[in-house]
Amino acid sequence: FGAAFAAAGHTWTTALCNADTDGDGFSNGNELGDPECVWTSGATPERSTDISHPGFSDSYPANTPSFRLVGPTPFTGLLQARIWPHP
């Protein structure tokens, strides 16, 4: 996550928010309480509990379902779901 944040100019962008930098199936925004990617500096995120670290794959929101498209392109493939509790 740190490298991705630095590459984004140390700015919370929609792309960084939607990315899953640790590969655990949860977006960075979901892990940091901004699942809709609307947070701005100085504002309170949508959720301030069940926060996890977007840089560690063994840290994830406990009660949040996760879905991602796994395939050859960003628009085709299989929908993969992870429903709580996380294994």
N, C-alpha and C positions, 0 to 999 in steps of 0.2 A: 504494500500500500504506500509506503514511504516513497519509493521510487516513482510510482504512478502519480502521487501528489506533487512531487518535485517536477516531473515532466509536464504537469498541468500548470506550472508556474506558481505552485503553492496556492492554487485557487480551487474552490469547490465548484466544479463544473458539472453539467448534466451528464457528460460522458463518464467522468470519474465516479459520480454518484451511481450510475447504472452499471458500472463495471463490477466484476467479482474478482478482485485482485488476488484473493487467497484461494480461489477455486473451491469454496465450500458450498456453492449453490445459492448463496445469499449475496445480493448486491451490496456494495459499500454503503449506499444510502440506507438500506434496510438495517444493516449492522449498526449504523450510527444514528438511527432514529429519524431518518429522512427518507422514507420509502417512496415518496412522490417526487423527490428531488427538487423541492421548492425552497429549502432553507437558504437564508442569506445571513451574512455576518451580522451579529448582534441580535438576531432573532432566536426564539426558542424553537428547537426542533419539534416535529409532530409528536415524537415519543422520547421521553427522557428516562425510561426504565427499560430493562432487558436490552441494554446496549452491549455490543460485542466488538471485538477488535477485527477490523477488515484486513489485517495483515497476517493473521494466524488462522489456519483452516480448522483448528480444533476449538476456536472461539466463534460462537454463532448465537443468534437470538433463539431462546429456548422455545417459544410458543408461536413461531411464525412459519407458515408454509412457504415453500420455495418452489418455483417453477423456472425452468430454463429450456431453451430450444437447443438441441444438440444435433448438429448436422453439417453438411458440407458448406453451407452458406449461412449468413445471419438470418435468412428468411425461409429456409427449408430444413427439414429434419424431423426429429422426434421430440415431443414434449416430455421432459423429464421432471418428475415431481418429487419433492421431499416434504413429507408431512410430519408434524411434530408428534411425539418427541423425537429429537434428532438421535440417530443411533449412536 
